[in-house]
Structures are given as C-alpha cells and as structure tokens.
Amino acid sequence: MPTTDLHIAACATWLPPTMTAHQALAQGLTDQRTITTTGATAVAVSHHHSGPEMAAAAARTALDRAGPHHRIDLLLHASFYHQGHDLWAPASYIHHQCLTTPCPAIEVRQVSNGAMAALELAAAYLTADPTRHAALITTGDRFCPPGFDRWRSDPGTVYADGGTALILSRTPGLARLRSLVTLSAPDLERMHRGDDPFTRAPLEIRPTIDLETCKKAFTRTTADRMRAISRVATNQHLVIEQALTAAGTTLDDIDAFALPHLGRRRLEAGYLSKLGIDPGTTTWPWSRTIGHLGAGDPIAGLDHLTTTGRLTPGTRCLLTSVGAGFTWSAAVIDITATPRTPATR
Ligand SMILES: CCC(=O)NCCNC(=O)CCNC(=O)[C@H](O)C(C)(C)COP(=O)(O)O
C-alpha cells in the first residue's frame, strides 16, 4: 500500500521478566553454541500469563497512550501458538477485556508476520469506509513447554513470551504510516511442514515443535537450500525496496530499523550485511535481550525505539518482518509525537 493517510496513534508492549542466557545455560535449557550463534543475552519468559492475557495488558496501555479520540472499529489479534484454551476466541477475549465498542474482533494467523498482516488488513478496512475511525491490533504468544522449546524448536531464533498492541487511526498520534508493502512466496510453505503428514491433533507426530526437521526435509539438497535462501533474501530485500519507493524515500533517510528478533547469524544474513546497515541503528541491541515475540516484533520494536527516545518527532523508521509461508512486510513510519507513557496497567 503506497503512502497512506493513516496514523499510528500509539503502541505498547507487555513483557514478563527475562531469564538470562547464562541462567538458561546453567539450567540445561540451551547450550553455548546456540548462545554464541544467536547472540541472545536474555529471553522474556512468562510463568503465568497466556498470550491473550499479555496482549490485553499491552492493549490497555496502548489505549491509554492513544487517549479517547480514537474510536476502535476493528480489533485484529495475531498469534501462532497455543492461546491457552483448546477451542475459543482469543480476539473476543481481548475485545471483552479492553473495549466497549461492538466492533468485529478477528484473529490473524500469519506466523511471525502476523502484526504486519493485521496492519495491512486494518489499513484496508479503515480506508474502505470513511465512517470507520481506528483499529486495535494485538499480538500475544507464550512459547512454553511441553509443546515448544524456545531455545531449540527453531534453531537460529530464540522465542520469547509477550504481548503487543498498536492503534491504527485516521487521527494523528505517535506516527504517520507512509507506506506498507507485503509480498509472499507460497512455494516456501513446505519449509515449516517438511514431509510430515497432515495430522488429527496438535503435536501428534512429535511431542515438541521441531522446525529444523521440517526445514531439513524441505532443503534436502544443497541446491534446495541455496534456492530457499535466495528466495528468502530476494523477497526480504524487495519488500523493503518497494516500501521505501512507495514512501518516496531511501535507506539513507531511515533513522532506525525495527527488525525481526531473529538470532544474530540469521539477522546478519538476511538484513544487516544485505542492507549494509549498522546494527546500532536497529532494534538488535535490545531484541537480543528479549527474544522473538512471534508476530509482535515490529510493534515491540517501534515501541522500544520511541519510548527510549531513539526515535523522536521528525525521525523516520523502517519496520520489517517475515513470516513462515513465506510472507514479508515492510513499512515506512514518520514519527510525529513523543509517546505518552502511562504505567502499564
Ligand atoms: C516459524 C516462525 C516464523 O514465521 N519465522 C519467520 C520465518 N523464519 C525465518 O525467517 C528465519 C530464518 N530462516 C530462513 O530464512 C530460512 O529458514 C532459510 C534461509 C532457508 C535458512 O535459514 P537458517 O535456518 O539456516 O537460518
């Protein structure tokens, strides 16, 4: 979507306490090789709160920060792991907890690109009807045992627990959405199912998610692997190029980058060396202390950059994210205000 007349009224993050990499090592949860290749120094771990509960907490803060001027006419909740109940409506839970307007509350499942996919859908929904004012986007996941091993289920990425929220609005607030582009490559979807059959219930094949086995089945030969790496790299770069062009800007004009909370090796391969950007201008120094928040990385990254003063009014940010499937999104954001930071409720 080219330059838009939509704004990010506010955003927020709700994170549980972190466990350091050394604590995880001492408890046998990970190994030194993983810590070295990912560069992870800590990871947010929820011992009690589910994804939807953390998403609702973030939503309450985002709504406080936005103020009363943004009537919410749509709620989209993005996640991709267990939401705490087997057959239930997490988006309606967040709606019930946080809103009084009788708007649609819908789930978006786009794996790690879920927040940006929701942003695409919300932007189109608001643009389609001028009487619609704002949309609340939330993310929330808890990547915990027994079904998920945050250090080993997807080697190269350390998974964290947390919730995020963002309000997209017609009324100005924190930032202006200058452009938003999403690309897809469905031929890569088998990377996350490999040769596994379709099953009757979760975790029927193996007791813990193991994406490495699926990826190895999908990239049996070196040629397969090189093709996948090339497809990922090409689209990751193309989506950023298209978002910059749609916003009439260039990489040189970007003051800070909100990147996916991937491990250092993956980040280096996919973004840092490819784009020639200094890690210090990205969320990496912070994301390595948190971990991969599933769909929530771009919102958490924007929140971090604006609440820490790394981004101030008049600066420009590039958000980019990638999801299994694969899909890639990128957005150019112009910061227009300093976030109001009431305490997280
Ligand atoms: C499953 C959660 C999710 O949606 N993650 C986003 C998609 N995964 C990634 O982008 C992680 C990076 N992985 C890749 O780019 C592909 O797996 C590659 C490029 C085929 C091999 O990368 P590697 O696993 O060797 O680091």
The ligand as an SDF file (V2000), in Angstrom:
LIG
                    3D

 26 25  0  0  0  0  0  0  0  0999 V2000
    8.0360  -20.0510   12.2870 C   0  0  0  0  0  0  0  0  0  0  0  0
    8.0380  -18.6410   12.7770 C   0  0  0  0  0  0  0  0  0  0  0  0
    8.2590  -17.7000   11.6240 C   0  0  0  0  0  0  0  0  0  0  0  0
    7.3290  -17.3380   10.9200 O   0  0  0  0  0  0  0  0  0  0  0  0
    9.5360  -17.2960   11.4050 N   0  0  0  0  0  0  0  0  0  0  0  0
    9.8250  -16.4070   10.2710 C   0  0  0  0  0  0  0  0  0  0  0  0
   10.3370  -17.2760    9.1250 C   0  0  0  0  0  0  0  0  0  0  0  0
   11.6620  -17.7550    9.5110 N   0  0  0  0  0  0  0  0  0  0  0  0
   12.7760  -17.0270    9.2610 C   0  0  0  0  0  0  0  0  0  0  0  0
   12.7820  -16.0510    8.5500 O   0  0  0  0  0  0  0  0  0  0  0  0
   14.0390  -17.4640    9.9500 C   0  0  0  0  0  0  0  0  0  0  0  0
   15.2230  -17.5120    9.0160 C   0  0  0  0  0  0  0  0  0  0  0  0
   15.1830  -18.7500    8.2100 N   0  0  0  0  0  0  0  0  0  0  0  0
   15.3280  -18.6720    6.9370 C   0  0  0  0  0  0  0  0  0  0  0  0
   15.4980  -17.6380    6.4280 O   0  0  0  0  0  0  0  0  0  0  0  0
   15.2220  -19.9920    6.1480 C   0  0  0  0  0  0  0  0  0  0  0  0
   14.9350  -20.9900    7.0780 O   0  0  0  0  0  0  0  0  0  0  0  0
   16.4810  -20.3540    5.4200 C   0  0  0  0  0  0  0  0  0  0  0  0
   17.0390  -19.1370    4.7550 C   0  0  0  0  0  0  0  0  0  0  0  0
   16.1020  -21.4100    4.4610 C   0  0  0  0  0  0  0  0  0  0  0  0
   17.5960  -20.9630    6.2710 C   0  0  0  0  0  0  0  0  0  0  0  0
   17.9080  -20.1850    7.3240 O   0  0  0  0  0  0  0  0  0  0  0  0
   18.5750  -20.9050    8.5980 P   0  0  0  0  0  0  0  0  0  0  0  0
   17.5200  -21.7850    9.1820 O   0  0  0  0  0  0  0  0  0  0  0  0
   19.7620  -21.7090    8.1180 O   0  0  0  0  0  0  0  0  0  0  0  0
   18.9890  -19.7970    9.4730 O   0  0  0  0  0  0  0  0  0  0  0  0
  1  2  1  0
  2  3  1  0
  3  4  2  0
  3  5  1  0
  5  6  1  0
  6  7  1  0
  7  8  1  0
  8  9  1  0
  9 10  2  0
  9 11  1  0
 11 12  1  0
 12 13  1  0
 13 14  1  0
 14 15  2  0
 14 16  1  0
 16 17  1  0
 16 18  1  0
 18 19  1  0
 18 20  1  0
 18 21  1  0
 21 22  1  0
 22 23  1  0
 23 24  2  0
 23 25  1  0
 23 26  1  0
M  END
$$$$
